[in-house]
Amino acid sequence: MGVREDIWKIYRESLPILFVALGGGLFSGIVLEGLTDSVERFPGLLVMVPVFLATRGNVYGALGGRISSGLHQGLIDPEFEYDERIVNAVIASLINGIGISIFIGFLTWIVLSVLPGWEVARLLELVGIMFIAGFLTSFLMIVGLLGIIFAGFKYGYDPDNLVGPIVTTLGDIFGMLFMILSVWLVGVLL
């Protein structure tokens, strides 16, 4: 296959998922607008949003890269069946995704507590919001990412062309939805 054919294949495979990612980003912005009422109740909430969304991409982009490499090398079958490589990668991603979420809440509280003139919610509130949102997004990101990569691979798509937009879209949409849900839950429980 020549350079022109390679470029066309990448473009053909990436363009539809990029349009979905664009729509997902717009939807996430609309959902973010719904969080603005909670900012007064939980000062520091908006500080955590970009960090939270960025870490979804970092953690699950790495998972997607591992799965993609395993599929290319024939080490992983595109099936939801027990495979030690997949299980290890998923467990590592769960620990990273949930752990970094808790750390975001803790670090936000520390930084805003130290900065003069900044209000900050209670530590338990910020950590609780991040834990719930991180926990829920971790499970959804893993199942969604694996499902879409496996399905795309079965239909002849290069998973490397799918991982980035899938991670971004799922992370943005469900990260924001679960952030709103976690804000509501923490508001009710605490």
N, C-alpha and C positions, 0 to 999 in steps of 0.2 A: 504494500500500500504506500502511495506517495505522500508527500507532505500535504498537498492540496486535499487529498482524500482524508488524511488524518484530521486536518483542521475542520473540514466539513462535518466529519463524524462527531468530533467534540462539540462543535456548535449545535448540531442537530440534537444531540443528547442533552446538552446543558440548557438550551434556551427555554424549553417548556418548564423545567424545574426552577429556573431563574424567575420566570413570570409568577410562578406560585410563591416563590420567596418574596417577591415584590409585594404581592397581595398580603402575605403573612406579615411583612414589616408594617404595612399600612394598618392592618388590623391591630397589631401590637400597639401602635401609636394611639389608636382609638381606646384600647383597653387601658393604656397608661393614663389617658385623660380621666378615666374612672378612679384612678388612685389619688388624684389631687385632693379630693375631699378628706382622705385619710392622713394627709401630711400634717394637718394640725393635731390630730390625735396621736400620731407617731412621728415626731420630728426626727429627721435623719433617714426617713423611708426613701426619699428620692435619691439620696446619696448612694444607696445600695443598689438601685435598679440597674444602672449601666454595668456595674461590676458583676452583678448576678448574671446578667445576660451574656456578658463576655466570657465568664467562666463556663457557662453551658457550652459555648462553642469550643473552648479550649479542651475541656474534659471529653466531650463526646465527639469532637473532631478527631482526637487521638484514637478513641475507640473505633470510629469509622475507618480511619486509616489502617488500623490493625486488621480489621475484618476485611477490608478491601485487599490488602496485601495477601492475607491468607487465602482469599478466593482466587486471586491471580496466580498464586503459587500452587493451587490445588491442595492446600493443607486444610481448608475448611470447605464443607459442603454447604450450599445455600439452603439449609433446612433448619427448622427449629427442632433440633434433636440434641441429645447430650454430646457435647464436644468439649474436652478439657480446655482447649485453647480459648474457646468462646467463653466458657464459664469463668476462667481466670481473668480474661479481659473485662467481662461484665462486672465481676466482684471488685476489681480494681477501680473501675469507673464509678460504681456505686459508692465506694468508700471515698474516692476523690470528690465526687459531685456533692455528696451530703456533707462531708468534712469541710470542704471549701465554703459551702453555704453557711455553716455555723461560724466559721472563721470570719466571713464577711460581716455578719451581725456583730460579732465581738469587736472586730477592728473598727468598724464604723462607730460603735459606742465609745471606744477609747479615743479615737481621733476627735470626734465632735465634743467629747467631754473636756479635752485638753484645749481645744481652740477657744479663744475668748469670743464671747458674743453669740455662740451657737447653742441652740436648744437641742436636746437629744432625748429620745424616749428612754424608758428603762432598759437595762441590759437584757433582762428576760424577754421583754417584748420584741426587741430587734432580733435576738438570737432565735426566739420562737418563730417569728415570721420567716426567717431565712431557713430554719430547719424544716418547717412544713413545706415551704415552696421547693426547697432543694430535694427533699424526700420524694415529693410527688413528681417533680420534673425528671428526676433520675430514672424512675421506673418507666415513665412514658417515653422519654428520650431513647432508652435502650430498646424497648419493644418496637417503637416506631422506626428507629434507625435500622435495626436489624431487618424488620419486615420490608421496608422499602429497598434496602440494598439487596436483599436476597431476591425479591421480586424483579428488580431491575436487572440483576445479573442473569437470572433465568431467561429474561427476554432479550438478552444480548447487549445490555447497556454496560458500559464501563463504570464500575462503582466509584472510581476516582472522580468521575464527572458528577456524581450524585451526592457524595458525602458532604461537601461544603454547604451547598444550598439546603440540603435536608436538615443538617444540624442547625443552621441559622434559622430556618423557618420554624422547625419544631421548638427550638429553644426560645425564640422570640414569642411565638403565639402562646405556647403552653406555660412558658416561664411567667409571662404577664398574667395569664388567667389564674395560675396557681398562686401568684403573688397576691392577687386580689382576694382569692379564697383564704389564703393564710392570714392576711390582714383582718379579714372578717372573723376567722376563727380565734385569733389572738385577742381581738376586741371583745369577743363574747366570753372567752375563757379567763382572761386576765382582767 
